[in-house]
Amino acid sequence: MITYPATAHAELIPGNCFGTFKLPDEVAFVTDRGEGSNLWTTDGRRLIDFVLGSGPMMIGHAHPRVVSAIQEQAVRGTTFYAMNDVAPRLAARIADMVPCAEAVKFVGDGAEATFYSLRLARAFTGRDLVLKFEGAYHGHHDYALHGLNPAHGTNYPVARPDSAGIPGEVSSTILVAPYNDLETTTQLIKPVADRLAAIIVEPVQRSLLPRPGFLAGLRSLCSHTGALLVFDEVVTGFRLALGGGQEAFGVEPDLCSLGKVIGGGLPLAAVVGRHDVLELTVPGRTDDGRSVYMSGTLNGNAIAAAAGLATLDVIAEENGPARLIEIGSALARGFEDCAHRLSVPLQMIGPPAFADPVFGDGEIHDYRSYAATNRAAAKQFGIELLKRDIFVHPASKIYISTAHSDDQVEIACNAAYEAMRSIRDRGLLE
């Protein structure tokens, strides 16, 4: 086998990365294979994987049930464009698990799911405005990329784009509010309530838990104004509970965007929710000016649906969310114990399934309080973990899989102790 250095592809693949995730050269690597909660690099290293493909691999890499499902479907064909016999079974499984899922429409990835959710909301309500929360990530499309990493002092509800190439006309249809602040959100909505099509929210924004009553308050706001409540459960779906964040927090949205886990490591996502909203996508329906175009070459493709169905079956049979809580809680306790012994101001914020190591004191409840923590220390902490063969996304959440073992938690905690000591001794916490 030809072995490539980690920087060998920089000319052919600009940036030598697939998106925004790019490791520093000192810790960059090329993946050879993955199994369970481990990755092997082309230069022979074995890493404990807490990135998990940015979340899809909740039951670990190359799970035998998923591999078998993919192999069995591959010999029958991978995609047909016409309806196949696997996607309806996956849709039924989703409907059994997710409280709001009266209907299911498949798309290609999580960003498509949030994009179509907002298009549906605009079409159904006949309105043009969408409210999102500062610091929330809903994918790569133009409507989503506002207020993700705003400069401090940006006035609410002004929506500033996070990428070049987004027309100002799009920005004028987006409102940005502070997460976990129901009072401010309510005040921002009042003057434009008759134009509000949707509120879109991650039940857990990145790794920020909702304050008691916040999600229920958004539900009430939408019900009162006639806007649709859209949950972005690309991350939280099947992870916080089998029914995702809406089950965990007891709040049911009108529409929900699902992704990551439902493809079992292959590209697949879905918009689920109210039947009367999703039926606007049915081809040939009576033209009342609300018909929504929703299509894609690989939507609901059989091989991804087979992988997703096998994954959800394993999660249900093994009570996957409970396992994530168990192993994730042990990791969080271990990291915080290391911090206490070293007198390091570390907090593990967020749910055990994807907690985030943050350096700083005080309550962290929204984007601005999160951004005010020591981000440089968090990034270097991640780099130090990578040097010790713990694969993390520096300065970001740590994904847990059902495949992680108690021994791996202990190894990760020992590495975290050394990593924290390194950043402390280098003066990054002063």
Secondary structure, DSSP 8 states (H G I E B T S, - for coil): -----TTTTTTTTGGGSSSS----TTT---EEEEEBTEEEETTS-EEEESSGGGTT-TT-BT-HHHHHHHHHHHTT-S--SS--SSHHHHHHHHHHH-TT-SEEEEESSHHHHHHHHHHHHHHHHT--EEEEETT----SSTTT-BSSS--TT--TT---BSSTT--HHHHTTEEEE-TT-HHHHHHHHGGGGGGEEEEEE-SSBTTB---TTHHHHHHHHHHHHT-EEEEE-TTTTTTSSTTHHHHHHT---SEEEE-GGGGTTSS-EEEEE-HHHHGGGSTT---SS-------TTTT-HHHHHHHHHHHHHHHHTTHHHHHHHHHHHHHHHHHHHHHHHT--EEEES-GGG-EEEE--S---SHHHHHTS-HHHHHHHHHHHHHTTEE--TTS-----TT--HHHHHHHHHHHHHHHHHHHHTTTT-
